[in-house]
């Protein structure tokens, strides 16, 4: 994200997660703010990812989506890495991806998160 306010919000979540604090409601509200900002940046993959992430947190009260697997061939069936426990490492990775969603690899991983959110 290019917006300084958005980057500050991302850093806020990262600090909470680094300190092993998981304030679900706080993170949801911050993701909603980030989504509003991302609408202006015209990145539909990022905007959708943020919405799906906060909806997942609202419904589950935890983050059960694992970090996407490394590249698979297009012939392989996509399998998702779901967690039975709150996966803060994956949430931290997801948040890190939002900092620069213009990088090809970040965009690909955000797309995989989107697929996983929808499959959950």
C-alpha positions as CSV (number, residue, x, y, z in Angstrom):
1,X,0.0,0.0,0.0
2,X,1.2,3.5,-0.8
3,X,-0.9,5.4,1.7
4,X,1.1,6.3,4.9
5,X,-2.0,5.8,7.1
6,X,-2.5,2.3,5.7
7,X,1.2,1.5,6.3
8,X,0.8,2.7,9.9
9,X,-2.3,0.5,10.3
10,X,-0.4,-2.5,8.9
11,X,2.5,-1.8,11.4
12,X,0.0,-1.6,14.2
13,X,-1.3,-5.1,13.5
14,X,2.2,-6.4,13.1
15,X,3.3,-5.0,16.5
16,X,0.3,-6.7,18.1
17,X,1.0,-10.0,16.5
18,X,4.7,-9.8,17.3
19,X,3.8,-9.2,21.0
20,X,1.6,-12.3,20.7
21,X,-1.5,-10.2,21.3
22,X,-4.6,-11.2,19.4
23,X,-7.3,-8.6,19.7
24,X,-9.7,-10.0,17.2
25,X,-12.1,-7.0,17.3
26,X,-9.2,-4.5,17.0
27,X,-7.8,-6.4,14.0
28,X,-11.2,-6.6,12.3
29,X,-11.7,-2.8,12.7
30,X,-8.2,-2.2,11.4
31,X,-8.7,-4.5,8.4
32,X,-11.9,-2.6,7.6
33,X,-10.0,0.7,7.7
34,X,-7.3,-0.8,5.4
35,X,-10.0,-2.0,3.0
36,X,-11.4,1.4,2.7
37,X,-8.0,2.8,1.9
38,X,-7.3,0.0,-0.6
39,X,-10.4,0.8,-2.6
40,X,-8.7,4.1,-3.5
41,X,-5.6,2.3,-4.6
42,X,-7.6,0.3,-7.1
43,X,-6.2,-3.1,-6.3
44,X,-9.2,-5.5,-6.4
45,X,-7.3,-8.6,-5.2
46,X,-6.1,-6.7,-2.1
47,X,-9.5,-5.2,-1.4
48,X,-11.1,-8.6,-1.6
49,X,-8.5,-10.2,0.5
50,X,-9.0,-7.7,3.3
51,X,-12.7,-8.1,3.2
52,X,-12.5,-11.9,3.3
53,X,-10.0,-11.8,6.1
54,X,-12.1,-9.6,8.4
55,X,-15.2,-11.6,7.5
56,X,-13.3,-14.8,8.4
57,X,-12.2,-13.3,11.7
58,X,-15.8,-12.0,12.5
59,X,-17.3,-15.5,11.8
60,X,-14.6,-17.6,13.4
61,X,-13.1,-15.4,16.1
62,X,-9.7,-16.8,15.0
63,X,-7.6,-17.1,11.9
64,X,-7.8,-20.7,10.6
65,X,-6.2,-20.2,7.2
66,X,-2.6,-21.5,6.9
67,X,0.2,-20.0,4.8
68,X,-0.3,-20.9,1.1
69,X,1.8,-23.7,-0.1
70,X,4.6,-23.0,-2.6
71,X,3.8,-23.0,-6.3
72,X,1.9,-25.9,-7.6
73,X,1.5,-26.8,-11.2
74,X,-1.7,-25.7,-12.9
75,X,-2.7,-29.4,-13.4
76,X,-2.7,-30.0,-9.6
77,X,-5.8,-29.6,-7.6
78,X,-5.4,-26.8,-5.2
79,X,-5.5,-28.0,-1.6
80,X,-5.8,-25.5,1.2
81,X,-3.9,-25.4,4.4
82,X,-6.5,-25.0,7.2
83,X,-5.5,-24.9,10.8
84,X,-7.3,-26.3,13.8
85,X,-5.8,-23.5,16.0
86,X,-5.6,-19.8,15.6
87,X,-2.7,-19.4,13.1
88,X,-1.1,-16.1,14.1
89,X,2.0,-16.8,12.0
90,X,-0.2,-17.1,8.9
91,X,-2.1,-13.9,9.9
92,X,1.2,-12.1,10.3
93,X,2.3,-13.3,6.8
94,X,-1.1,-12.2,5.3
95,X,-0.7,-8.8,6.9
96,X,2.9,-8.5,5.5
97,X,1.6,-9.3,2.0
98,X,-0.7,-6.3,2.2
99,X,2.2,-3.8,2.5
100,X,3.1,-4.3,-1.1
101,X,0.4,-6.0,-3.1
102,X,1.9,-4.9,-6.3
103,X,4.7,-7.4,-6.1
104,X,3.9,-10.5,-8.3
105,X,4.6,-13.0,-5.5
106,X,2.6,-11.1,-2.9
107,X,-0.3,-10.8,-5.3
108,X,-0.2,-14.6,-6.1
109,X,-0.2,-15.4,-2.3
110,X,-3.1,-13.0,-1.7
111,X,-5.1,-14.8,-4.5
112,X,-4.4,-18.1,-2.7
113,X,-5.6,-16.6,0.6
114,X,-8.7,-15.5,-1.2
115,X,-9.4,-19.0,-2.6
116,X,-8.8,-20.4,0.9
117,X,-11.1,-18.0,2.6
118,X,-13.9,-18.8,0.1
119,X,-13.3,-22.6,0.5
120,X,-13.3,-22.5,4.3
